[in-house]
Amino acid sequence: MSLDRREHPTLGSDKSSSLSRSEAGTYDVIQAEIQHAKRHELATGQAAIVNTNGAVGGSTSGSMNTGDSDVEAKKRKWPTEKSYFLAKELLMSERTYKKDLEILNTNFRRELSEDDVENLQPLFQMLESMAQHHNNFLRDLEHRLVLWEGRGTHDSHRIGDVMLRNMAVLPIYDEYAQSHAEILQCLNDMYETDNRFQQIYKEFEQQKICYLPIGELLMKPLQRMLHYQLILERLCDFYTEEHLDSTDCQAVYQLLSRTTKQIRDLMPESLNFIHLCELQRDVQGFDKLVQSQRRLIRQGCLLKHSRRGLQQRMFFLFSDILLYGCKSPIDQSFRILGHVPVRSLLTENGEHNSFSIFGGQCAITVSACTTAEKTLWLAELSKAAADIKNKPHTQLTLTNLKNCKKDNVMPSKKCFVNYLTSLYMKLQVFRQRCNAPANVQASSEEGLDLLGLTNGNSTLTAQQLLQQQQQAQQQNKTPPSRSNTATHVCWHRGATVGLGDHLISAENQLSGYLLRKFKNSSGWQKLWVVFTSFCLYFYKSYQDEVALASLPLLGYTVGPPGVQDAVQKEFVFKLSFKNHVYFFRAESIHTYNRWLEVLRSTTQTQDFKNIHASGHH
């Protein structure tokens, strides 16, 4: 039986009380379903016209003229048990994973020279094997879900047997986990030593198909195993011992356990290395950031007190050093302005959301946006200083800061008291402004690269920015980096992210169809949505290679709509940041709860209760 995964992603208004299965549009894959769809189109000719015309813009005026009784009857035809929605989540996320493998194994590989591919041969051999296994697994999943949705017997209402057959791929993942650190190191060495490879690497990451940094894509195979385990845990909790799927699910879970334990043990080290490499490429003025014993703890925006007022600064806390700087509007990199050795670091709490940092020859006063954020920074700064003092033999290379413009230099000892008094007086002068939000502009999916054009002292006009960008291009500088990575979003939103948040994010990923509505629009637009790395990516269909838009969620809040929103549909959640509001509509209460669960892992504000969770480095 051949599989035909054609889709008709209708983008328009919808007046049913919940997302219907025809709108989900994911399982018309065999001839029987195609015939069923044609019969349905005869009864709802207007829907067929919309699909034939391929509407892709905002909302359309036409909607399906099905009565409420027809909708309710149709809803009753489809499975409602939790195991079905878990199996469907597995299918949806498997489609995204297939694309992630193709980005690396097909698109990236195509850009490389024969020598590059030879140097990375172990990586591409494993990716090729993974892709072959998962193509078969995805085909089996699609077929099983078709049967589960009413065209098979009760024996087809299970997924454990399909997963059990797929466990033949586990030895490849064990090998990938064992060699993962070596692969990352090899890639970084090639990047740092070969200018030709570095240019290929940068240019590929600028392509729209590469929606995540290559380092993060290389984590996807490990994260996939963790998602399998999550699905199986929930299936095993749902099933009784007598259920026909229980034995297979328990068996798969046991087979996975050794692999996932190995992955969880190496995940912090791998993520730390990837983010050190990314930051090294994002900052100017600090060499040799990537070192084996250095750990990234936290990065985020704080307002630095100065004679000219409050200035936005990006802070990078590592296990041995605290760096701070500002973002260049020309090439989007961060210019390091100063540093504080963690071994000599001291902090002092201030009024409102301010606090002071002392160490080496530096003394600075900063303000956080919220009390919870200040508490988080103070706790992690103190913990980092205590940890390094407990490791007296740790000595990391500290290279000179290039072009470092120190904002505050510690005066001589005899003036120390007067200096602190002066700092305190400045704090009093600015204390009324301590609670002011970071000087950043509102962000939305329309493009962060057009926003936050502030260098801490003055806001650039569009004409000045254009002139500077033209000068940069004339000097053959590298193109600006992607603006939806966590570092850049922290700058634009005045947010903060720790390595612990990245570890949580690695286990909170989701894919599927949602209906989306803007704050002031009436129509719902159906989109394929991928959530990963603190960001939503929107596609017309899971088969599309390039995202229509992306929405970084750091700084956003998520929850059910309020009475004032006047949203009458079922299973709707609301995402909001300042005056940017989006509504998303899921197909079921289970899907609704899962989206809330993963989105809250990113959007909920960190507080001091989460310090221990985010402080394991």
N, C-alpha and C positions, 0 to 999 in steps of 0.2 A: 504493500500500500504506500503510495507516494505521498509525501507531505508537501502541502502548498501553504506557505505562511504569508500569503498576501494580506495586506491590511488596507482599510479605508479610514484614515484618521480624520473623522469629521470634527471640525472645530466650529462650534456654534452654540446656540442656546439650547437649553434642555428644560423641559417642564415636568418631568417625572419626579416622583418624591425621592428616588434614590438612583444611583448609577446602574443602569440596566446592563445585562450581559452583552447585548449587541454593541453597546457603547464601549465596553471593555475591549472588544475587538481583538482578542488574542488567540482564539482557538479555532478559527475557521481554517483548518489545516488539511482536511481530507474532503474527498469528493462529496460525501454525504452531507457535510456541513455546508459546502458551497451550494448544493441544491436546496438545503433548508433555508439558507440566506436568501436565495432567489425567490422562494415561495413567500418569505417574509416581506421582501421588497414589493411584491405584488399588492400586498395588503397595506403597505406604507410607502406609497410611491414618492412622496415628498422626500423621505429619508434617502431613497435611492438616487433621486436627482442631486441632492446635496453631495452624496458620496461620489457620484459620477463626475460632478464638476470639480471635486477636489478642493472644497473651500478650506483655506489655510489662514485666513485673517481673523480678526477679533470675533465678534458675535455675528450671527446671521439672523435675519428676521424669521426665517422658516423654522418650524419645529415639528416633531413627529406628532401626528394627530391620533395618538393612541389614547383610549379612555383609561380611566383609573382602574377599572375592573380588569382590563387587558394587562396593565402593568402589574397589578397584584397577582394575577394568574401566572404571568411569566416569572415573577420573583419566586413563586412557590415551586417552580420546576427545578431550581438550581440548588446544589448542595449548600447547607448552612452550617455543617459541623466544623469545629475548630481545626480538625486534621486536614480538611479540604483547603482552608485558607493558609495553613502552614505549608502544604504542598504547593499551593499557588505562589506563595512568597518565594519558595525555593526555585520555582520555574522562572519567575520574573527576574530574580537576582542572578540566575544562571545566564540569562540572556545578556545582562550587562557584563558579567565576567567573561563571556565569550568575546565580546568586543574588546575588553581590556587586554586579553591575550593577543588578539589580532593587532592591536596598536603596537605592541612590542615585537611580536614574532613576524609580522608582515610589514607594517608601515615603517617602523624604526629600522628593521633589518635591511629594507630596501634602500635606505639612505646611506648605509655604511659601505665602505670599500671591502674587497675580499680579505684584505689583511685584518681589518677590524672584526669582521665576522669570524675569522679564524681565531683571533685572540679571545673572542667571546663565545667560542664554539660550545663549551659546556652549558652556558646559559641557553643558547638557542636550541640545543638538542633537547633540553628539558622542556622548554616552552612548546616545541613541536609535539612532543609526546603528550603534554597536558592538553593541547588544543585538540588532538585527535580523540583522546578519551572524552573530553567534554562535549565535543560535537555529537558523539554517540549518546552521551548521557542526556544532553538537551533534547535530542530527538525522542528518546524514550520518555522523558518527562512530558513533552508535549503530547505524545500519544496517550499516556496514562491520564492526563488531565482531561482530554477529550472524552475518554471512556467514563471517567469519574463524573463528568457533568451530564450524565443521563443516558449515554449510549452504550454503556457496558453493564455487566452484572454487578452484584454487590461485592464480588471478589476483587473488582477493580478499584474499590474505594480504599486504597492503601498506597503507600509510597516507599515503605521500607525495603521491599524486594528490589525495586529499581535502584535505590541507593546502595543496597548490598552488592549488586552487580558492578556498580561504579567503583567500589573499594579496591578494585584491581589497580587503580591509579595511585594508591597510597605509597608504594615504594618510591615513586618518582618524587612525591612531596617530601618524603623523608630525606631523600638525596638533596632536594632543593633547600630544605631547611639547614642541612649540614654544611652546604657550600654557599649559603646565602651571603654570609659576611665576606667571604673571599670574592664573590662576584661584585659586591658593592665596592670593595676596596680596589678591585681591578678597574672598574669603571671610573672611579675617582682618579686613579693614577693616570689612566689614559687621558682624562679631561685636563689634568694639571700639567702633563708633560707633552701633549701633542696638540699644537694649535689648530691643526686641520680638523682633528676629531672634536675639539672643543667647539669649533664653529658649527660643525654638523649637529652636534648635541644641542647647542643653543637654538639653531634654526629649526630643528625638529620640534622643540618645546614651544616655539612660536606658532607652529601650525595649529589650526583650529581643531584638528582631529585629536591632538594630544591635549586633552582637557585637564590632565594632571601632570605634575613633574614626573620625569622618568623614574626617579627614586621611589615615589609613592606608588607608581604602577608596578614596580618590582615587588612591592609588599602585598599586592593583591592575591597571589597564590596562597600565601600564608593566612591572610585574612579570610580567604574562602573556606579553609578548613574550620576556622573558628565559627563561621556562620553555619556550616553543616552541623556542628556540635550544638549550637543554640537551637536549631530547628529540631534536632533529635531529642534534646532535653525536654522541649515543650511537647513533642509528640508522646514521649514516654510518660510524662506527667498526665497527659490527657487520657491515654489509653488505659483500660483495665487489663489485667493479666490475661483475660480470656479473649481479648480482641485479636482478630486474625493478623493484624499488622504489628502487634506488640513484640513478638519474638524477633522479627527481622530488625526492627528499630533498635532493640536492645543490643543485638549482635553488632550492628553498624556502630553504635555508640561505643562499645567496647573496643572495636577495631580502631576507631578514631582517637581514643583517649591518649595513647602513647604519643601519637603524632602531634596532637594539640598541646600536650604538656611540653614537648620539646619546643614548639612554636612560641608558647607563652614565656618560656624561659629566655628565648633569644630576642623576643619582640622589643623590649626596652632598649637593648643594645643596638639593634638594627635601626629603629626609629631615631635614636639619638644620633647615630652616624649620618643618616640621611638628612636630618635637619641641620646638623653642623655643616655638611657639604652645601646645602641650600643657602644657609646664612653666609658662608664664606663667599659665595657668588653674589650675595645681596649687599654686602657691606664693603665700604672703602675705608682704608686707613688702618686695617688690622690684619697682619699676615698670620699664616699657620693657625687658623682657628680650629682646624680639624686635628685633634690629638686624641690618642687612644684613651687617656685617663680623664679627659674633659667631658663634663655632662652638661647638657642644656637643662636648665631648671624652669625658667619662665621668660617670656618676652611680652612686652606690652607698652602702652602709652601712659606717660605721666606728665603732669604740667610742672615744669621747672621754674622756680622763682628766680628772677633776675632784676637788675635795675630797670629793665625795659618792660617789666611785667611778667605775666605767666607765659612761658613758651612751651609749645608741644615738643616733647622729646620721646624717642623710642629707646626703651631700656631692654638690655639682654643680660639676664642673670645666668651665669655658668657656675660650675662647681668651684672654680678658682678665681673668677674675675667678673666684675660687673661693668658692662660697656653701655654708653648712651650716646645717641646721635640724632640727626634729623634726616629727613628724606629729601633727596635732590629732585627738583621738578624737571630736570633735564633728562636724566637717564633712569630715574626711579630707584636708584640705589640709595643706601643709607650711609651717610658720612659720619664716621665716629668722631665725636667731639671730646670725649674724656673717658676715663676708666677708674675703677676703684678695685684694688686687690681684695679678694674676699677674706684672706687670712687676717687682714687688719681692719676689716669692716665693722663699724658700729652704727647703730641706728638710735634715733631719739624720736619719740612720739610727739606730735604737735597738736594744735587745736584743729577742730573740724576734721578735714580729711588730709591734713598735711603731716609730713614727717621729714626728718633730716637724716642724711647719710654721710658718715665720715669714714675716711680711710686713705692711707698713703698721704698724698699731698692735696687731697680733694675734700671739700665740704660743700654739699649741695642740699637744698631744701626743695621738696617736691610736693605736689598734691595729687591725690587720686580722685577719680570721679565719684566714687561711693565709699562709704565707711567699710563695707565688706571687702572692697578691692584693696583699700589701705591695709586692713587687717591681714589679708592674704600676702601682700608684699612684705610687710614687717615680719610675719612668721617665717616666710621662706628665706628672706635675707638673713635672719638670725640663725635659722637652721643650717644654711649653707656655711656661715662663719663657724658655727660649732662643729660641723662635720669635718671641715678642712683642718681645724686645730687638733682633731682626734687622729689625723693622718699626717704626722710631722715629717714623714719621709717623702711625701708627695711633692714633687717639684716639676711643674709644667713650664715649658718654654714660653716666655713672655717677650714677644718681639716689640720693637719700638713702634709706637703709633705714628703713622705717616700723616703729616699735615694736621696734627691734632691741635685744635684750638681749645685750650682749657678754659672752661667757663668760670671756674672758681679755683684759685690756688691758695693752699693753706699758708697763712702768714707765719712769721717767726714765732718761737715759743713765747717770748716775752709779750707779744701782742695777742696771744691766743685768747685770753679772757675778753679783751676788747672786741676781738673778731666775732666771738660767739655772741656777745652782747649786741653787736651790729646786726648779726644774722637774726637774732630774736626780734629786734626792732623792725626789721624788714618784714618778718613774719606777721607782726601786728598790723603793719601798713596794708598788707595784702590779704589779711585773714577774711575780709568781707568777700574776697574773690576766690577763696579757696574751694568753694563748692561749685564754681563755674565749670560747665562741661568743657571737654577738650575742644580746641578750635578746629573742628572738622565739619565738613558739610554732610548733609544727608546722602545716603547711598542707596542705590537700588539696582535691579538687574540690568538697567539700561547701560551700565558700564562704569566701573570704578575708576577707569583710567581718565575719566573726564572730571573727577571730583577730588576734593581734598588738596587743592593746589596751593598749599600754604607752607612756607618754609620756617615758620616760627616767629618771624619778625613782621612780614608784610605779605599780603596776598597779591599774587601775580595776575596781571590782566591777561586776557586771552592773546592779545597781540604780543606781549612780552614773552609769554610761554611759547608761542609759535616761533618767535625769533630765536629763542634759546634752543628749541628743538632742531631748527634748521642749522644752527651753528654746530650742534652735536653731530648731525648727519654729515656736515661738511668735513668734520674732523674724524669721520669714519668710526664713531663710537658704536658700541654694540646697541642693538635695539632695546627698548625698555622691556623689563621682565613682566611676566603676567601679574596683573593687579588683584587677582582674586585668591592669591595664596594667603595663608594665615598671617604672615608677617605684615603684608600690605593692608589686609583688612583690619588688623589691629590698629594700624596707623590711621586709617580713614574713620574707623568707628570709635576710637579711643578705648579699645578693648584690650584684654590680656589673655594669653593662652600659655599653659604649662605643658611640659612633656607628658604629665599624667593625663591631661585633656586629650592629647593625641592618642594615647593608649586606649582611652575610653572610646574615642571616635573610631578607632580601628575595628571595634566590635559592634558599632552601631551604623550600619549601612543598609540601604533599602532601595528597591526599584519597583516601579509599577505605574499604572495609569491613574491619573487624578484629573478632576475637573477643577479649573482655576478661574477665579473671578477677581477683577480689580475692585478697588474700593467703590468707585463711582460708576461701574458698569453693571449692566443687567444680565448679559449673556455669560454662559459658562463655556470655557474652552478646554477641550480634552487634550491632554499632553502626556507624553511618556516622561516620567520624572525619576532622576537618579540622585540619591542623597549620599554623599561621601565627602570626607575631609572638610567638614563644617560648611558644605555648600550644596545647594540644589542646582541641578542641571536639567534644562527643559528641551525635549525633542518632540517632534510631531509623532514619531513612531520609534519603537525599539530598534528598528532596522536602519534608522538614520545614523550617519557617521558623525555629523557635526551638530553640536547643540545650538538651538535657537537663541538661548540666553542662559545666564547663570545668576544665582542669587546667593551670595555669601551670607550666612546666618549669624555670625558673631555680632552680638549686640541686639539681635531680634528677640522678641518674646513670642511664645506660642501658647494657644489655648482655645477654648470654644468661643464663638462670637458672642458679643454682649447683646442686650436687648436693643441698644441704640443702633446696632448694625443692621437690624431688620432682615436677617437672613433666615428664611423659613425652611430651607432644605435640611435633610438628615445628614449626619456624619460629616459635618463641616468643621474645620479648624481654621484659626485666624493667625496669620503671621504679621507682626507689626514692628516698625522701627520709626520713631518720630512720626512724620505724616505719611509714611509708606505703609500701606495696608494691603494684604492679599488674603483671599479666602480660597481654601482648597477643600474639595469634596471627595470623600472616599466612597467605595462601593458597599461597605459593610461595617458593622460595629467593630469587628476584629481588625480589619484593615485600618480603620480610624484610630484605634488604640495603638496599633503598631507604629503608625506615623507619628503620633504624639510621643510615644516612648523614645524613638530614635532622635526626633527633633529636639526634645527637651534635654537630651544628653549634651547638646551643643548650645541651645539658646538660654537655658537657665543660668542665672548669674551665679558665679562661683562665690562661696562664702567660706568663713573660717572652718566650718565643719568638714569641708572637702579637702583641707590641706593635707591630711594624711593620705587621702586617695591619690592626690596629684603630686605628692612629694616622694614617691618611690622611684628612684632614678637607677 
